[in-house]
Amino acid sequence: MKTLLICQHDEPLNRIGAARWLASFSELVGVVEIHEPAERQWRRVRRELRRVGPLRFLDVLAYRVFQRLMLGAEERAWEARELARLCAAYPALSPDVPVLETSSANSVEVADLIRQRAPDVVLARCKSLLRKELFELPARGTFVLHPGICPEYRNAHGCFWALAADDLTKVGATLLQVDSGVDTGPVYGYFGYAYDEVAESPFVIQSRVVFENLDAIAQSLLAVAEGRAARFDTSSRPSGTWGQPWLTAYLRWKHRARRRRRESAIAAVP
């Protein structure tokens, strides 16, 4: 199986860890690193502002500040440990693997690379929605590992919103094929782990639902490439799109989680 990875340049777990993992069980024929210009990031901010309104957007900003000041150091330390684990588990890429740096996942250069390298599967670990003329280029399709259970928790931060909604059985990752919608394509796998909602941050949880399951995800991608993968039927399930985390939702979730932990500890006392 030939694969190609599209990822953000500033996300080392994907740029380094996921790339090494792909190369360990497939022929990795290219890596696309996206260096987003500031204007695209501002467009994303404006889109979220229109979606939730100015008052709720303050809640979004408050979470970003809280995350940076209160969670950032611990998250960076975890990320460094996880990257070291992945680098120990999977060898470095061959220098023959081409790396394309671009400002957009939908650039002409990306399409040209996919045509030239002809991967069976493209794995998109990026923030941008891909255009149809690009995601249809690979022989077996383009896939995402969405940090959320689809179709209930589509779009951004699915794990966070499942936890915020107290929907604890819907915290996981979804392997799905990209189509013209937002995380609406065919589903080929669900993956999770025994997360700790008290101790772990949303970033750690949404990362671990993917990186704790790389062996199983590899088997699913191989099944896709060989044409023997079965799709999950999601037609009767509710579907929802979500956005950026809110500080108020985070604080309510953590309060419930700590209360559950205390009640469980009390119930366990003979």
GUDOGU-147953 format. One record per residue (C-alpha): residue in one letter; z, x, y; chain. Coordinates in pm, 1 decimal. Each point is the difference from the previous one (the first is absolute). Example, Ala and Ser with C-alpha at 12.3 -4.5 7.8 and 13.67 -1.06 7.14 Angstrom:
type | pz | px | py | mol
a | 780.0 | 1230.0 | -450.0 | A
s | -66.0 | 137.0 | 344.0 | A
This chain:
type | pz | px | py | mol
m | 0.0 | 0.0 | 0.0 | A
k | -94.4 | 127.0 | 344.9 | A
t | 234.4 | -93.5 | 285.5 | A
l | 14.6 | 43.1 | 376.6 | A
l | 308.6 | -37.0 | 220.6 | A
i | 15.0 | -137.4 | 354.6 | A
c | 333.4 | 63.1 | 173.9 | A
q | 171.6 | 64.0 | 332.8 | A
h | 26.7 | 366.5 | 95.7 | A
d | 367.4 | -34.2 | 98.1 | A
e | 122.3 | -151.7 | -329.0 | A
p | 57.9 | 298.4 | -231.5 | A
l | 105.5 | -209.7 | -298.9 | A
n | -353.7 | -136.4 | -8.2 | A
r | -197.8 | 289.5 | 146.3 | A
i | 158.9 | 253.2 | -236.7 | A
g | 194.3 | -188.0 | -267.9 | A
a | -244.3 | -282.2 | -74.8 | A
a | -295.2 | 239.3 | 15.1 | A
r | 156.9 | 232.4 | -258.0 | A
w | 89.2 | -296.4 | -219.2 | A
l | -357.4 | -134.6 | 6.5 | A
a | -136.2 | 343.6 | -88.8 | A
s | 236.7 | 19.7 | -298.5 | A
f | -167.5 | -283.7 | -195.2 | A
s | -341.2 | -37.8 | 164.3 | A
e | -268.5 | 204.9 | 166.6 | A
l | 99.6 | -14.6 | 365.9 | A
v | -329.8 | 36.5 | 183.6 | A
g | 123.0 | -26.0 | 357.9 | A
v | 284.0 | -65.1 | 242.1 | A
v | -37.8 | -176.6 | 333.6 | A
e | 274.2 | 74.2 | 255.0 | A
i | 18.0 | -244.7 | 288.9 | A
h | 113.4 | 135.7 | 337.8 | A
e | 42.6 | -318.4 | 199.7 | A
p | -57.8 | 20.7 | 375.3 | A
a | 270.9 | -139.0 | 226.4 | A
e | -221.3 | -289.1 | 106.1 | A
r | -13.2 | -139.1 | -353.9 | A
q | 377.6 | 11.8 | -23.5 | A
w | 27.0 | -186.7 | 329.6 | A
r | -241.7 | -264.3 | -128.7 | A
r | 230.9 | -49.8 | -296.3 | A
v | 293.6 | -40.7 | 239.1 | A
r | -186.8 | -256.3 | 209.2 | A
r | -101.3 | -192.5 | -311.0 | A
e | 362.9 | -24.5 | -114.7 | A
l | 107.5 | -106.9 | 348.9 | A
r | -251.9 | -283.8 | -5.5 | A
r | 106.9 | -98.1 | -350.5 | A
v | 376.0 | -29.2 | 56.7 | A
g | 33.5 | -42.0 | 378.6 | A
p | 189.7 | 212.9 | 254.8 | A
l | 356.9 | -94.2 | -99.0 | A
r | -46.3 | 64.9 | -370.3 | A
f | -192.5 | 316.6 | 81.9 | A
l | 320.1 | 132.9 | 159.4 | A
d | 157.8 | -53.7 | -343.1 | A
v | -281.3 | 208.3 | -151.1 | A
l | 54.9 | 277.8 | 253.2 | A
a | 376.1 | -12.0 | -57.6 | A
y | -54.2 | 61.3 | -371.6 | A
r | -225.5 | 298.0 | 74.1 | A
v | 268.5 | 154.6 | 222.7 | A
f | 271.4 | -74.8 | -257.2 | A
q | -207.6 | 149.4 | -279.2 | A
r | -67.0 | 318.1 | 193.6 | A
l | 361.5 | 51.2 | 110.5 | A
m | 197.0 | -131.9 | -298.5 | A
l | -230.3 | 28.4 | -303.3 | A
g | -248.9 | 269.5 | 93.0 | A
a | 187.4 | 310.3 | -111.0 | A
e | 86.1 | -143.9 | -340.2 | A
e | -356.3 | -126.2 | -51.6 | A
r | -150.6 | 337.0 | 88.7 | A
a | 238.1 | 175.0 | -241.3 | A
w | -94.1 | -241.9 | -279.2 | A
e | -370.2 | 45.3 | 75.5 | A
a | 34.1 | 378.2 | -21.0 | A
r | 179.9 | -26.0 | -336.7 | A
e | -259.5 | -241.0 | -135.9 | A
l | -287.6 | 219.2 | 115.0 | A
a | 160.9 | 300.0 | -167.8 | A
r | 32.0 | -203.3 | -321.7 | A
l | -365.4 | -99.6 | 10.0 | A
c | -112.4 | 356.8 | 71.2 | A
a | 203.6 | 121.3 | -297.5 | A
a | -148.6 | -267.3 | -224.3 | A
y | -366.2 | 31.3 | 102.1 | A
p | -194.6 | 321.0 | 71.4 | A
a | -163.9 | 76.8 | 332.3 | A
l | -351.4 | -124.3 | 65.2 | A
s | -297.7 | 215.9 | -79.0 | A
p | -155.2 | 150.7 | 313.2 | A
d | -324.7 | -161.4 | -116.7 | A
v | 129.7 | -347.4 | 91.1 | A
p | -157.7 | -84.8 | 338.3 | A
v | 236.3 | -122.2 | 272.5 | A
l | -148.7 | -205.3 | 283.2 | A
e | 198.3 | -40.3 | 321.0 | A
t | -101.6 | -304.4 | 199.7 | A
s | 131.4 | -234.3 | 267.9 | A
s | -97.5 | -313.9 | -193.7 | A
a | -7.3 | -103.5 | -364.3 | A
n | -313.5 | -198.4 | 83.4 | A
s | -195.1 | 287.7 | 150.4 | A
v | -353.2 | 87.8 | -104.4 | A
e | 132.3 | 332.8 | -129.6 | A
v | 232.9 | -174.9 | -245.8 | A
a | -280.3 | -220.0 | -131.3 | A
d | -224.8 | 304.1 | -38.8 | A
l | 269.7 | 187.0 | -193.5 | A
i | 48.5 | -292.5 | -238.6 | A
r | -374.7 | -23.1 | -60.5 | A
q | -30.3 | 375.4 | -55.9 | A
r | 301.6 | 31.3 | -231.8 | A
a | -55.7 | -334.6 | -179.1 | A
p | 358.7 | -77.2 | -107.8 | A
d | 64.8 | -274.0 | -253.1 | A
v | 312.9 | -100.5 | 191.3 | A
v | 117.6 | 51.5 | 357.2 | A
l | 374.3 | -24.8 | 62.1 | A
a | 75.9 | -96.0 | 360.0 | A
r | 348.6 | 102.4 | 114.4 | A
c | -67.7 | -61.8 | 367.8 | A
k | 88.2 | -243.0 | 278.1 | A
s | -352.2 | -114.9 | 80.2 | A
l | -189.2 | -293.0 | -147.5 | A
l | -321.6 | 125.7 | -156.3 | A
r | -338.6 | -150.4 | 73.9 | A
k | -191.4 | -169.5 | -278.8 | A
e | -287.2 | 247.3 | 13.4 | A
l | 250.9 | 277.9 | -73.1 | A
f | 239.7 | -154.1 | -254.2 | A
e | -291.4 | -118.5 | -216.2 | A
l | -147.2 | 349.9 | -35.2 | A
p | 207.6 | 126.5 | -298.4 | A
a | -134.8 | -97.7 | -341.4 | A
r | 321.5 | -173.9 | -109.1 | A
g | 133.9 | -90.1 | 342.5 | A
t | 254.0 | 102.1 | 261.2 | A
f | 369.0 | -55.7 | -72.8 | A
v | 328.7 | 1.0 | 188.9 | A
l | 358.6 | 43.4 | -111.8 | A
h | 153.9 | -260.2 | 225.6 | A
p | 379.2 | 38.2 | 56.7 | A
g | 68.3 | -367.4 | -59.8 | A
i | -60.5 | -266.4 | -262.2 | A
c | -324.8 | -185.6 | 65.9 | A
p | -91.4 | -268.3 | 79.6 | A
e | 349.2 | -91.0 | 123.1 | A
y | 48.0 | 310.9 | 215.3 | A
r | -337.5 | 107.5 | 133.5 | A
n | -76.5 | 216.1 | 304.5 | A
a | 266.4 | 240.3 | 126.5 | A
h | 346.2 | 85.3 | -137.6 | A
g | 6.0 | -238.8 | -294.3 | A
c | 310.2 | 156.0 | -155.7 | A
f | 194.1 | -33.3 | 324.4 | A
w | -85.9 | -366.6 | 38.2 | A
a | 81.6 | -85.1 | -361.3 | A
l | 343.5 | 156.5 | 50.8 | A
a | 43.5 | -171.9 | 335.9 | A
a | -87.2 | -333.2 | -163.4 | A
d | 249.0 | 66.5 | -283.6 | A
d | -293.8 | -18.1 | -240.6 | A
l | 135.5 | 286.0 | -207.5 | A
t | -231.4 | -43.3 | -299.6 | A
k | -304.4 | 50.9 | 221.1 | A
v | 76.4 | 356.7 | 108.6 | A
g | -272.5 | 224.7 | -135.2 | A
a | -352.1 | 136.5 | 33.7 | A
t | -331.1 | -166.5 | -79.6 | A
l | -313.6 | 172.9 | -123.5 | A
l | -286.8 | -206.3 | 133.1 | A
q | -368.6 | 35.7 | 69.4 | A
v | -106.7 | -9.1 | 363.0 | A
d | -204.3 | -297.1 | 114.8 | A
s | -81.6 | -143.2 | 341.5 | A
g | 348.1 | -151.2 | 47.1 | A
v | 339.8 | 153.0 | 64.5 | A
d | 141.9 | 88.5 | -344.3 | A
t | -179.6 | -298.5 | -153.0 | A
g | -203.8 | 180.2 | -266.5 | A
p | 39.8 | -12.2 | -379.2 | A
v | 339.8 | 123.8 | -122.8 | A
y | 13.9 | 251.0 | -287.7 | A
g | 367.6 | 91.8 | -11.9 | A
y | 353.3 | -40.2 | 131.8 | A
f | 251.3 | 285.2 | 13.1 | A
g | 367.7 | 27.2 | 91.3 | A
y | 321.6 | 187.2 | -70.9 | A
a | 375.9 | -61.0 | 11.1 | A
y | 36.0 | 31.3 | 375.9 | A
d | 334.6 | 18.5 | 180.5 | A
e | -15.3 | -246.0 | 288.3 | A
v | 329.6 | 125.7 | 144.0 | A
a | -66.0 | 374.1 | 2.0 | A
e | -377.7 | 23.4 | 37.9 | A
s | -204.9 | -56.9 | 312.5 | A
p | -318.4 | -210.5 | 7.7 | A
f | -213.4 | 315.6 | 26.7 | A
v | 157.0 | 149.5 | -310.9 | A
i | -31.4 | -323.2 | -198.1 | A
q | -364.6 | -59.7 | 92.2 | A
s | -80.0 | 360.8 | -87.6 | A
r | 186.0 | 0.9 | -330.2 | A
v | -164.8 | -318.8 | -128.0 | A
v | -318.3 | 209.0 | -3.1 | A
f | 110.4 | 354.8 | -78.6 | A
e | 245.1 | -97.6 | -274.6 | A
n | -291.4 | -159.0 | -188.0 | A
l | -281.8 | 252.8 | 18.4 | A
d | -47.1 | 26.9 | -377.8 | A
a | -38.1 | -376.4 | -39.4 | A
i | -227.7 | -22.5 | 304.6 | A
a | -219.1 | 276.5 | -142.1 | A
q | -42.8 | -197.9 | -321.5 | A
s | -96.0 | -308.9 | 200.0 | A
l | -261.5 | 192.4 | 198.9 | A
l | -144.5 | 148.1 | -317.7 | A
a | -24.0 | -349.5 | -146.6 | A
v | -181.9 | -115.2 | 313.7 | A
a | -247.3 | 288.2 | -20.5 | A
e | -66.3 | -74.1 | -366.6 | A
g | -56.7 | -368.7 | 65.6 | A
r | 288.5 | -117.8 | -219.2 | A
a | 259.0 | -92.0 | 264.7 | A
a | 116.5 | -360.9 | 13.2 | A
r | 53.3 | -175.2 | 330.3 | A
f | 317.7 | -190.5 | 79.0 | A
d | -48.9 | -367.9 | 77.3 | A
t | 162.8 | -61.3 | 339.5 | A
s | -187.2 | -319.1 | 90.7 | A
s | 302.9 | -230.7 | -28.4 | A
r | 240.8 | 220.9 | 196.0 | A
p | 87.0 | -24.6 | 370.5 | A
s | -160.7 | 249.7 | 232.7 | A
g | 146.5 | 144.7 | 318.8 | A
t | -78.2 | 268.9 | 254.7 | A
w | 271.1 | 203.5 | 166.9 | A
g | 30.8 | 250.0 | 280.7 | A
q | 231.4 | 268.6 | 130.5 | A
p | 373.6 | 2.1 | -85.7 | A
w | 254.1 | -159.8 | 233.9 | A
l | 341.0 | 152.0 | 64.7 | A
t | 169.0 | -340.8 | -23.7 | A
a | -158.7 | -60.1 | -342.6 | A
y | 106.3 | 347.6 | -115.4 | A
l | 361.6 | -50.2 | 107.2 | A
r | 21.9 | -342.6 | -169.5 | A
w | -144.1 | 142.1 | -320.8 | A
k | 241.0 | 295.7 | -9.7 | A
h | 295.8 | -230.2 | 73.6 | A
r | -92.5 | -221.3 | -297.6 | A
a | -54.7 | 303.8 | -222.1 | A
r | 340.8 | 148.9 | 80.3 | A
r | 170.3 | -337.3 | -51.1 | A
r | -166.8 | -36.4 | -341.1 | A
r | 116.8 | 350.9 | -91.8 | A
r | 359.0 | -81.9 | 97.7 | A
e | -2.9 | -331.5 | -188.2 | A
s | -137.4 | 169.1 | -311.0 | A
a | 267.4 | 268.2 | 17.4 | A
i | 274.8 | -263.2 | 33.3 | A
a | -142.4 | -204.8 | -289.0 | A
a | -5.8 | 308.0 | -220.5 | A
v | 373.7 | 63.2 | 44.3 | A
p | 186.7 | -133.3 | -309.7 | A
